[in-house]
């Protein structure tokens, strides 16, 4: 699969550069008993999907294969796995960022 997440290359830290101008700033917040990602702000290719971010978080946190990651937008709803990040940002982005909450158990929605 070409979109296999890699922590170093897949998402980048939020230091803006010319090549990052087309990327979307995503803020990842931990919820519940999931390990915390120290770098909370990442830039993401706008054409990536929600499932791609779930896979990235799963790999970054080195979770077991049987553990799931749930994502929520602004603590309100769980987006569909095939939802494009650009669409979520355009509808639910605030202050130039898309805020996503991640957890191992269902929390909201």
N, CA, C and O atoms as a printed pandas DataFrame, in Angstrom:
     atom_number atom_name residue_name chain_id  residue_number  x_coord  y_coord  z_coord
0              1         N          UNK        A               1    0.846   -1.176    0.000
1              2        CA          UNK        A               1    0.000    0.000    0.000
2              3         C          UNK        A               1    0.889    1.236    0.000
3              4         O          UNK        A               1    1.772    1.354    0.849
4              5         N          UNK        A               2    0.683    2.122   -0.898
5              6        CA          UNK        A               2    1.564    3.274   -1.064
6              7         C          UNK        A               2    1.426    4.279    0.064
7              8         O          UNK        A               2    2.374    5.012    0.344
8              9         N          UNK        A               3    0.283    4.335    0.717
9             10        CA          UNK        A               3    0.063    5.317    1.771
10            11         C          UNK        A               3    0.361    4.764    3.155
11            12         O          UNK        A               3   -0.264    5.194    4.125
12            13         N          UNK        A               4    1.277    3.841    3.279
13            14        CA          UNK        A               4    1.648    3.309    4.579
14            15         C          UNK        A               4    2.265    4.425    5.393
15            16         O          UNK        A               4    3.210    5.067    4.936
16            17         N          UNK        A               5    1.750    4.673    6.602
17            18        CA          UNK        A               5    2.253    5.787    7.398
18            19         C          UNK        A               5    3.641    5.504    7.957
19            20         O          UNK        A               5    3.927    4.404    8.432
20            21         N          UNK        A               6    4.482    6.507    7.891
21            22        CA          UNK        A               6    5.792    6.462    8.497
22            23         C          UNK        A               6    5.941    7.713    9.341
23            24         O          UNK        A               6    5.792    8.813    8.808
24            25         N          UNK        A               7    6.230    7.601   10.643
25            26        CA          UNK        A               7    6.275    8.763   11.516
26            27         C          UNK        A               7    7.211    9.872   11.050
27            28         O          UNK        A               7    6.863   11.044   11.192
28            29         N          UNK        A               8    8.376    9.560   10.503
29            30        CA          UNK        A               8    9.302   10.601   10.126
30            31         C          UNK        A               8    8.901   11.279    8.820
31            32         O          UNK        A               8    9.064   12.493    8.697
32            33         N          UNK        A               9    8.385   10.544    7.848
33            34        CA          UNK        A               9    8.140   11.103    6.529
34            35         C          UNK        A               9    6.680   11.437    6.268
35            36         O          UNK        A               9    6.398   12.307    5.444
36            37         N          UNK        A              10    5.761   10.792    6.926
37            38        CA          UNK        A              10    4.351   10.932    6.598
38            39         C          UNK        A              10    3.788   12.277    7.033
39            40         O          UNK        A              10    3.226   13.010    6.219
40            41         N          UNK        A              11    3.931   12.594    8.276
41            42        CA          UNK        A              11    3.480   13.868    8.802
42            43         C          UNK        A              11    4.718   14.653    9.178
43            44         O          UNK        A              11    5.740   14.070    9.538
44            45         N          UNK        A              12    4.635   15.949    9.099
45            46        CA          UNK        A              12    5.770   16.767    9.485
46            47         C          UNK        A              12    5.364   17.696   10.603
47            48         O          UNK        A              12    4.179   17.972   10.791
48            49         N          UNK        A              13    6.340   18.180   11.346
49            50        CA          UNK        A              13    6.024   19.138   12.393
50            51         C          UNK        A              13    5.532   20.417   11.759
51            52         O          UNK        A              13    5.677   20.606   10.551
52            53         N          UNK        A              14    4.957   21.292   12.546
53            54        CA          UNK        A              14    4.232   22.425   11.990
54            55         C          UNK        A              14    5.089   23.652   11.707
55            56         O          UNK        A              14    4.569   24.767   11.760
56            57         N          UNK        A              15    6.344   23.505   11.417
57            58        CA          UNK        A              15    7.134   24.659   11.020
58            59         C          UNK        A              15    6.829   24.973    9.568
59            60         O          UNK        A              15    7.143   24.177    8.683
60            61         N          UNK        A              16    6.217   26.130    9.310
61            62        CA          UNK        A              16    5.763   26.423    7.951
62            63         C          UNK        A              16    6.924   26.702    6.996
63            64         O          UNK        A              16    7.859   27.430    7.330
64            65         N          UNK        A              17    6.846   26.120    5.819
65            66        CA          UNK        A              17    7.788   26.386    4.738
66            67         C          UNK        A              17    6.979   26.536    3.464
67            68         O          UNK        A              17    5.765   26.330    3.467
68            69         N          UNK        A              18    7.644   26.893    2.378
69            70        CA          UNK        A              18    6.937   27.065    1.105
70            71         C          UNK        A              18    6.288   25.774    0.634
71            72         O          UNK        A              18    5.170   25.793    0.119
72            73         N          UNK        A              19    6.982   24.646    0.807
73            74        CA          UNK        A              19    6.417   23.383    0.343
74            75         C          UNK        A              19    5.246   22.923    1.204
75            76         O          UNK        A              19    4.444   22.102    0.758
76            77         N          UNK        A              20    5.130   23.441    2.445
77            78        CA          UNK        A              20    4.031   23.080    3.326
78            79         C          UNK        A              20    2.816   23.985    3.143
79            80         O          UNK        A              20    1.809   23.809    3.830
80            81         N          UNK        A              21    2.894   24.942    2.237
81            82        CA          UNK        A              21    1.801   25.900    2.074
82            83         C          UNK        A              21    0.497   25.217    1.688
83            84         O          UNK        A              21   -0.578   25.691    2.056
84            85         N          UNK        A              22    0.571   24.115    0.956
85            86        CA          UNK        A              22   -0.642   23.435    0.535
86            87         C          UNK        A              22   -1.110   22.396    1.549
87            88         O          UNK        A              22   -2.155   21.776    1.352
88            89         N          UNK        A              23   -0.370   22.195    2.613
89            90        CA          UNK        A              23   -0.735   21.191    3.609
90            91         C          UNK        A              23   -1.651   21.781    4.671
91            92         O          UNK        A              23   -1.745   22.998    4.825
92            93         N          UNK        A              24   -2.319   20.903    5.395
93            94        CA          UNK        A              24   -3.274   21.309    6.425
94            95         C          UNK        A              24   -2.679   21.035    7.792
95            96         O          UNK        A              24   -2.095   19.977    8.026
96            97         N          UNK        A              25   -2.827   21.982    8.679
97            98        CA          UNK        A              25   -2.330   21.844   10.046
98            99         C          UNK        A              25   -3.362   21.064   10.868
99           100         O          UNK        A              25   -4.523   21.464   10.961
100          101         N          UNK        A              26   -2.928   19.954   11.459
101          102        CA          UNK        A              26   -3.811   19.094   12.254
102          103         C          UNK        A              26   -3.295   19.057   13.683
103          104         O          UNK        A              26   -2.110   18.818   13.920
104          105         N          UNK        A              27   -4.188   19.295   14.629
105          106        CA          UNK        A              27   -3.860   19.244   16.048
106          107         C          UNK        A              27   -4.415   17.939   16.612
107          108         O          UNK        A              27   -5.626   17.722   16.589
108          109         N          UNK        A              28   -3.541   17.069   17.118
109          110        CA          UNK        A              28   -3.940   15.767   17.656
110          111         C          UNK        A              28   -3.965   15.822   19.177
111          112         O          UNK        A              28   -2.942   16.078   19.812
112          113         N          UNK        A              29   -5.131   15.582   19.758
113          114        CA          UNK        A              29   -5.298   15.579   21.207
114          115         C          UNK        A              29   -5.673   14.184   21.677
115          116         O          UNK        A              29   -6.542   13.536   21.093
116          117         N          UNK        A              30   -5.011   13.722   22.739
117          118        CA          UNK        A              30   -5.309   12.413   23.313
118          119         C          UNK        A              30   -6.543   12.504   24.201
119          120         O          UNK        A              30   -6.776   13.521   24.854
120          121         N          UNK        A              31   -7.324   11.439   24.218
121          122        CA          UNK        A              31   -8.516   11.346   25.063
122          123         C          UNK        A              31   -8.540    9.965   25.700
123          124         O          UNK        A              31   -8.229    8.966   25.052
124          125         N          UNK        A              32   -8.908    9.919   26.958
125          126        CA          UNK        A              32   -8.994    8.630   27.642
126          127         C          UNK        A              32   -7.628    8.073   27.983
127          128         O          UNK        A              32   -6.691    8.823   28.259
128          129         N          UNK        A              33   -7.519    6.756   27.965
129          130        CA          UNK        A              33   -6.283    6.106   28.398
130          131         C          UNK        A              33   -5.387    5.717   27.228
131          132         O          UNK        A              33   -4.857    4.607   27.194
132          133         N          UNK        A              34   -5.218    6.611   26.288
133          134        CA          UNK        A              34   -4.326    6.372   25.144
134          135         C          UNK        A              34   -3.014    7.125   25.404
135          136         O          UNK        A              34   -3.035    8.199   26.005
136          137         N          UNK        A              35   -1.890    6.583   24.966
137          138        CA          UNK        A              35   -0.631    7.321   25.135
138          139         C          UNK        A              35   -0.683    8.677   24.423
139          140         O          UNK        A              35   -1.344    8.827   23.395
140          141         N          UNK        A              36    0.012    9.641   24.977
141          142        CA          UNK        A              36    0.013   10.990   24.429
142          143         C          UNK        A              36    1.136   11.123   23.413
143          144         O          UNK        A              36    2.260   10.677   23.649
144          145         N          UNK        A              37    0.820   11.741   22.281
145          146        CA          UNK        A              37    1.831   12.082   21.281
146          147         C          UNK        A              37    2.369   13.453   21.677
147          148         O          UNK        A              37    1.617   14.426   21.729
148          149         N          UNK        A              38    3.662   13.530   21.953
149          150        CA          UNK        A              38    4.245   14.785   22.441
150          151         C          UNK        A              38    4.141   15.917   21.431
151          152         O          UNK        A              38    3.874   17.059   21.807
152          153         N          UNK        A              39    4.352   15.611   20.141
153          154        CA          UNK        A              39    4.173   16.620   19.094
154          155         C          UNK        A              39    2.706   16.617   18.720
155          156         O          UNK        A              39    2.238   15.702   18.042
156          157         N          UNK        A              40    1.981   17.623   19.152
157          158        CA          UNK        A              40    0.541   17.637   18.935
158          159         C          UNK        A              40    0.160   18.201   17.571
159          160         O          UNK        A              40   -0.879   17.826   17.025
160          161         N          UNK        A              41    0.970   19.087   17.009
161          162        CA          UNK        A              41    0.616   19.756   15.767
162          163         C          UNK        A              41    1.426   19.171   14.612
163          164         O          UNK        A              41    2.654   19.098   14.671
164          165         N          UNK        A              42    0.717   18.756   13.563
165          166        CA          UNK        A              42    1.329   18.134   12.389
166          167         C          UNK        A              42    0.763   18.775   11.135
167          168         O          UNK        A              42   -0.347   19.307   11.149
168          169         N          UNK        A              43    1.520   18.723   10.054
169          170        CA          UNK        A              43    0.984   19.146    8.759
170          171         C          UNK        A              43    0.749   17.904    7.920
171          172         O          UNK        A              43    1.567   16.985    7.889
172          173         N          UNK        A              44   -0.386   17.901    7.243
173          174        CA          UNK        A              44   -0.841   16.718    6.517
174          175         C          UNK        A              44   -1.218   17.101    5.097
175          176         O          UNK        A              44   -1.749   18.183    4.847
176          177         N          UNK        A              45   -0.936   16.201    4.180
177          178        CA          UNK        A              45   -1.378   16.366    2.804
178          179         C          UNK        A              45   -2.909   16.424    2.802
179          180         O          UNK        A              45   -3.547   15.532    3.362
180          181         N          UNK        A              46   -3.508   17.433    2.198
181          182        CA          UNK        A              46   -4.970   17.582    2.246
182          183         C          UNK        A              46   -5.742   16.442    1.590
183          184         O          UNK        A              46   -6.936   16.286    1.849
184          185         N          UNK        A              47   -5.095   15.647    0.753
185          186        CA          UNK        A              47   -5.796   14.563    0.073
186          187         C          UNK        A              47   -5.735   13.243    0.832
187          188         O          UNK        A              47   -6.251   12.239    0.340
188          189         N          UNK        A              48   -5.125   13.210    2.011
189          190        CA          UNK        A              48   -5.089   11.999    2.825
190          191         C          UNK        A              48   -6.470   11.779    3.445
191          192         O          UNK        A              48   -7.276   12.705    3.546
192          193         N          UNK        A              49   -6.724   10.537    3.854
193          194        CA          UNK        A              49   -8.022   10.205    4.448
194          195         C          UNK        A              49   -7.900   10.060    5.961
195          196         O          UNK        A              49   -6.801   10.012    6.514
196          197         N          UNK        A              50   -9.044    9.993    6.606
197          198        CA          UNK        A              50   -9.093    9.792    8.054
198          199         C          UNK        A              50   -8.467    8.451    8.419
199          200         O          UNK        A              50   -7.756    8.360    9.420
200          201         N          UNK        A              51   -8.713    7.420    7.637
201          202        CA          UNK        A              51   -8.130    6.113    7.943
202          203         C          UNK        A              51   -6.606    6.154    7.855
203          204         O          UNK        A              51   -5.931    5.432    8.588
204          205         N          UNK        A              52   -6.063    6.972    6.988
205          206        CA          UNK        A              52   -4.618    7.116    6.892
206          207         C          UNK        A              52   -4.060    7.716    8.186
207          208         O          UNK        A              52   -3.017    7.280    8.674
208          209         N          UNK        A              53   -4.753    8.714    8.741
209          210        CA          UNK        A              53   -4.306    9.305   10.006
210          211         C          UNK        A              53   -4.440    8.292   11.138
211          212         O          UNK        A              53   -3.568    8.223   12.005
212          213         N          UNK        A              54   -5.515    7.506   11.146
213          214        CA          UNK        A              54   -5.665    6.465   12.159
214          215         C          UNK        A              54   -4.497    5.482   12.101
215          216         O          UNK        A              54   -3.951    5.107   13.138
216          217         N          UNK        A              55   -4.114    5.065   10.901
217          218        CA          UNK        A              55   -2.996    4.141   10.737
218          219         C          UNK        A              55   -1.688    4.787   11.198
219          220         O          UNK        A              55   -0.852    4.128   11.817
220          221         N          UNK        A              56   -1.513    6.071   10.897
221          222        CA          UNK        A              56   -0.314    6.781   11.327
222          223         C          UNK        A              56   -0.217    6.794   12.854
223          224         O          UNK        A              56    0.832    6.479   13.414
224          225         N          UNK        A              57   -1.309    7.157   13.522
225          226        CA          UNK        A              57   -1.305    7.210   14.986
226          227         C          UNK        A              57   -1.044    5.823   15.557
227          228         O          UNK        A              57   -0.264    5.671   16.497
228          229         N          UNK        A              58   -1.692    4.821   14.995
229          230        CA          UNK        A              58   -1.524    3.443   15.463
230          231         C          UNK        A              58   -0.058    3.021   15.372
231          232         O          UNK        A              58    0.484    2.429   16.305
232          233         N          UNK        A              59    0.570    3.326   14.256
233          234        CA          UNK        A              59    1.984    2.960   14.071
234          235         C          UNK        A              59    2.898    3.818   14.942
235          236         O          UNK        A              59    3.856    3.304   15.518
236          237         N          UNK        A              60    2.619    5.107   15.044
237          238        CA          UNK        A              60    3.443    6.023   15.835
238          239         C          UNK        A              60    3.450    5.620   17.308
239          240         O          UNK        A              60    4.490    5.675   17.964
240          241         N          UNK        A              61    2.281    5.211   17.830
241          242        CA          UNK        A              61    2.171    4.813   19.236
242          243         C          UNK        A              61    2.593    3.363   19.465
243          244         O          UNK        A              61    2.649    2.901   20.605
244          245         N          UNK        A              62    2.891    2.644   18.373
245          246        CA          UNK        A              62    3.321    1.243   18.444
246          247         C          UNK        A              62    2.308    0.385   19.201
247          248         O          UNK        A              62    2.666   -0.380   20.097
248          249         N          UNK        A              63    1.043    0.526   18.825
249          250        CA          UNK        A              63   -0.028   -0.229   19.459
250          251         C          UNK        A              63   -0.081   -1.638   18.890
251          252         O          UNK        A              63    0.414   -1.897   17.793
252          253         N          UNK        A              64   -0.689   -2.548   19.650
253          254        CA          UNK        A              64   -0.870   -3.919   19.171
254          255         C          UNK        A              64   -1.825   -3.928   17.985
255          256         O          UNK        A              64   -2.634   -3.015   17.816
256          257         N          UNK        A              65   -1.723   -4.958   17.177
257          258        CA          UNK        A              65   -2.559   -5.064   15.980
258          259         C          UNK        A              65   -4.044   -5.134   16.319
259          260         O          UNK        A              65   -4.876   -4.710   15.516
260          261         N          UNK        A              66   -4.393   -5.663   17.493
261          262        CA          UNK        A              66   -5.804   -5.791   17.865
262          263         C          UNK        A              66   -6.380   -4.521   18.498
263          264         O          UNK        A              66   -7.583   -4.468   18.753
264          265         N          UNK        A              67   -5.560   -3.500   18.758
265          266        CA          UNK        A              67   -6.054   -2.252   19.338
266          267         C          UNK        A              67   -6.508   -1.312   18.223
267          268         O          UNK        A              67   -5.877   -1.225   17.169
268          269         N          UNK        A              68   -7.608   -0.613   18.474
269          270        CA          UNK        A              68   -8.162    0.317   17.493
270          271         C          UNK        A              68   -7.899    1.748   17.926
271          272         O          UNK        A              68   -7.687    2.030   19.105
272          273         N          UNK        A              69   -7.918    2.644   16.953
273          274        CA          UNK        A              69   -7.847    4.075   17.213
274          275         C          UNK        A              69   -9.121    4.707   16.662
275          276         O          UNK        A              69   -9.481    4.501   15.503
276          277         N          UNK        A              70   -9.792    5.476   17.507
277          278        CA          UNK        A              70  -10.987    6.210   17.101
278          279         C          UNK        A              70  -10.615    7.681   17.004
279          280         O          UNK        A              70   -9.916    8.201   17.874
280          281         N          UNK        A              71  -11.071    8.354   15.962
281          282        CA          UNK        A              71  -10.835    9.783   15.784
282          283         C          UNK        A              71  -12.154   10.531   15.880
283          284         O          UNK        A              71  -13.194   10.061   15.417
284          285         N          UNK        A              72  -12.085   11.712   16.493
285          286        CA          UNK        A              72  -13.257   12.577   16.618
286          287         C          UNK        A              72  -12.874   13.990   16.228
287          288         O          UNK        A              72  -11.777   14.453   16.541
288          289         N          UNK        A              73  -13.773   14.673   15.548
289          290        CA          UNK        A              73  -13.569   16.055   15.145
290          291         C          UNK        A              73  -14.210   16.952   16.191
291          292         O          UNK        A              73  -15.413   16.866   16.438
292          293         N          UNK        A              74  -13.407   17.812   16.805
293          294        CA          UNK        A              74  -13.880   18.797   17.790
294          295         C          UNK        A              74  -14.737   18.190   18.898
295          296         O          UNK        A              74  -15.690   18.830   19.345
296          297         N          UNK        A              75  -14.436   17.009   19.341
297          298        CA          UNK        A              75  -15.146   16.308   20.412
298          299         C          UNK        A              75  -16.628   16.101   20.113
299          300         O          UNK        A              75  -17.436   16.000   21.036
300          301         N          UNK        A              76  -16.989   16.038   18.845
301          302        CA          UNK        A              76  -18.412   15.924   18.536
302          303         C          UNK        A              76  -18.785   14.687   17.731
303          304         O          UNK        A              76  -19.745   14.003   18.085
304          305         N          UNK        A              77  -18.064   14.377   16.668
305          306        CA          UNK        A              77  -18.474   13.250   15.829
306          307         C          UNK        A              77  -17.249   12.525   15.285
307          308         O          UNK        A              77  -16.156   13.083   15.182
308          309         N          UNK        A              78  -17.471   11.275   14.945
309          310        CA          UNK        A              78  -16.424   10.451   14.331
310          311         C          UNK        A              78  -16.588   10.523   12.815
311          312         O          UNK        A              78  -17.622   10.111   12.288
312          313         N          UNK        A              79  -15.589   11.036   12.112
313          314        CA          UNK        A              79  -15.699   11.112   10.654
314          315         C          UNK        A              79  -15.577    9.731   10.023
315          316         O          UNK        A              79  -15.002    8.818   10.617
316          317         N          UNK        A              80  -16.113    9.583    8.833
317          318        CA          UNK        A              80  -16.008    8.320    8.101
318          319         C          UNK        A              80  -14.544    8.072    7.744
319          320         O          UNK        A              80  -13.815    9.021    7.452
320          321         N          UNK        A              81  -14.105    6.824    7.763
321          322        CA          UNK        A              81  -12.702    6.522    7.446
322          323         C          UNK        A              81  -12.254    6.975    6.061
323          324         O          UNK        A              81  -11.072    7.250    5.858
324          325         N          UNK        A              82  -13.180    7.057    5.104
325          326        CA          UNK        A              82  -12.794    7.482    3.765
326          327         C          UNK        A              82  -12.940    8.989    3.547
327          328         O          UNK        A              82  -12.784    9.474    2.426
328          329         N          UNK        A              83  -13.238    9.724    4.612
329          330        CA          UNK        A              83  -13.382   11.182    4.524
330          331         C          UNK        A              83  -12.024   11.826    4.235
331          332         O          UNK        A              83  -11.017   11.436    4.826
332          333         N          UNK        A              84  -11.989   12.794    3.344
333          334        CA          UNK        A              84  -10.764   13.495    2.962
334          335         C          UNK        A              84  -10.500   14.615    3.983
335          336         O          UNK        A              84  -11.422   15.320    4.393
336          337         N          UNK        A              85   -9.243   14.765    4.382
337          338        CA          UNK        A              85   -8.865   15.763    5.391
338          339         C          UNK        A              85   -9.208   17.178    4.933
339          340         O          UNK        A              85   -9.644   18.000    5.739
340          341         N          UNK        A              86   -9.017   17.465    3.661
341          342        CA          UNK        A              86   -9.330   18.796    3.139
342          343         C          UNK        A              86  -10.790   19.154    3.378
343          344         O          UNK        A              86  -11.091   20.279    3.777
344          345         N          UNK        A              87  -11.699   18.218    3.142
345          346        CA          UNK        A              87  -13.126   18.479    3.348
346          347         C          UNK        A              87  -13.436   18.730    4.819
347          348         O          UNK        A              87  -14.211   19.626    5.151
348          349         N          UNK        A              88  -12.828   17.936    5.699
349          350        CA          UNK        A              88  -13.035   18.147    7.135
350          351         C          UNK        A              88  -12.534   19.521    7.560
351          352         O          UNK        A              88  -13.197   20.227    8.319
352          353         N          UNK        A              89  -11.363   19.891    7.066
353          354        CA          UNK        A              89  -10.782   21.187    7.427
354          355         C          UNK        A              89  -11.666   22.339    6.953
355          356         O          UNK        A              89  -11.893   23.294    7.695
356          357         N          UNK        A              90  -12.159   22.251    5.729
357          358        CA          UNK        A              90  -12.998   23.324    5.187
358          359         C          UNK        A              90  -14.289   23.487    5.983
359          360         O          UNK        A              90  -14.788   24.604    6.123
360          361         N          UNK        A              91  -14.835   22.394    6.503
361          362        CA          UNK        A              91  -16.102   22.459    7.237
362          363         C          UNK        A              91  -15.919   22.676    8.745
363          364         O          UNK        A              91  -16.750   23.323    9.383
364          365         N          UNK        A              92  -14.835   22.138    9.314
365          366        CA          UNK        A              92  -14.705   22.132   10.772
366          367         C          UNK        A              92  -13.391   22.693   11.290
367          368         O          UNK        A              92  -13.122   22.603   12.488
368          369         N          UNK        A              93  -12.569   23.266   10.426
369          370        CA          UNK        A              93  -11.305   23.856   10.863
370          371         C          UNK        A              93  -11.546   25.135   11.651
371          372         O          UNK        A              93  -12.443   25.916   11.332
372          373         N          UNK        A              94  -10.731   25.340   12.686
373          374        CA          UNK        A              94  -10.824   26.551   13.491
374          375         C          UNK        A              94   -9.420   27.095   13.730
375          376         O          UNK        A              94   -8.490   26.334   13.996
376          377         N          UNK        A              95   -9.273   28.402   13.636
377          378        CA          UNK        A              95   -7.993   29.077   13.855
378          379         C          UNK        A              95   -6.875   28.477   13.008
379          380         O          UNK        A              95   -5.740   28.366   13.471
380          381         N          UNK        A              96   -7.184   28.094   11.783
381          382        CA          UNK        A              96   -6.187   27.571   10.872
382          383         C          UNK        A              96   -5.767   26.142   11.136
383          384         O          UNK        A              96   -4.777   25.678   10.570
384          385         N          UNK        A              97   -6.510   25.421   11.999
385          386        CA          UNK        A              97   -6.161   24.037   12.334
386          387         C          UNK        A              97   -7.403   23.164   12.314
387          388         O          UNK        A              97   -8.523   23.628   12.527
388          389         N          UNK        A              98   -7.170   21.895   12.055
389          390        CA          UNK        A              98   -8.214   20.889   12.202
390          391         C          UNK        A              98   -7.908   20.147   13.495
391          392         O          UNK        A              98   -6.848   19.533   13.620
392          393         N          UNK        A              99   -8.826   20.198   14.459
393          394        CA          UNK        A              99   -8.609   19.579   15.763
394          395         C          UNK        A              99   -9.210   18.176   15.759
395          396         O          UNK        A              99  -10.415   18.003   15.575
396          397         N          UNK        A             100   -8.348   17.177   15.964
397          398        CA          UNK        A             100   -8.777   15.785   16.026
398          399         C          UNK        A             100   -8.416   15.206   17.384
399          400         O          UNK        A             100   -7.307   15.402   17.882
400          401         N          UNK        A             101   -9.357   14.495   17.973
401          402        CA          UNK        A             101   -9.131   13.796   19.230
402          403         C          UNK        A             101   -9.022   12.312   18.928
403          404         O          UNK        A             101   -9.810   11.782   18.144
404          405         N          UNK        A             102   -8.060   11.635   19.534
405          406        CA          UNK        A             102   -7.883   10.217   19.295
406          407         C          UNK        A             102   -7.947    9.459   20.609
407          408         O          UNK        A             102   -7.515    9.955   21.650
408          409         N          UNK        A             103   -8.498    8.242   20.548
409          410        CA          UNK        A             103   -8.609    7.397   21.731
410          411         C          UNK        A             103   -8.711    5.943   21.308
411          412         O          UNK        A             103   -8.912    5.641   20.132
412          413         N          UNK        A             104   -8.570    5.039   22.279
413          414        CA          UNK        A             104   -8.649    3.608   21.985
414          415         C          UNK        A             104  -10.058    3.067   22.166
415          416         O          UNK        A             104  -10.374    1.988   21.664
416          417         N          UNK        A             105  -10.907    3.797   22.874
417          418        CA          UNK        A             105  -12.298    3.395   23.082
418          419         C          UNK        A             105  -13.203    4.494   22.545
419          420         O          UNK        A             105  -12.798    5.653   22.456
420          421         N          UNK        A             106  -14.425    4.129   22.188
421          422        CA          UNK        A             106  -15.358    5.156   21.705
422          423         C          UNK        A             106  -15.647    6.131   22.832
423          424         O          UNK        A             106  -15.895    5.740   23.972
424          425         N          UNK        A             107  -15.609    7.436   22.475
425          426        CA          UNK        A             107  -15.789    8.479   23.482
426          427         C          UNK        A             107  -17.018    9.336   23.211
427          428         O          UNK        A             107  -17.860    9.506   24.093
428          429         N          UNK        A             108  -17.131    9.872   22.013
429          430        CA          UNK        A             108  -18.259   10.726   21.656
430          431         C          UNK        A             108  -18.913   10.193   20.399
431          432         O          UNK        A             108  -18.373    9.325   19.714
432          433         N          UNK        A             109  -20.081   10.729   20.110
433          434        CA          UNK        A             109  -20.758   10.430   18.835
434          435         C          UNK        A             109  -21.378    9.129   18.828
435          436         O          UNK        A             109  -21.982    8.738   17.829
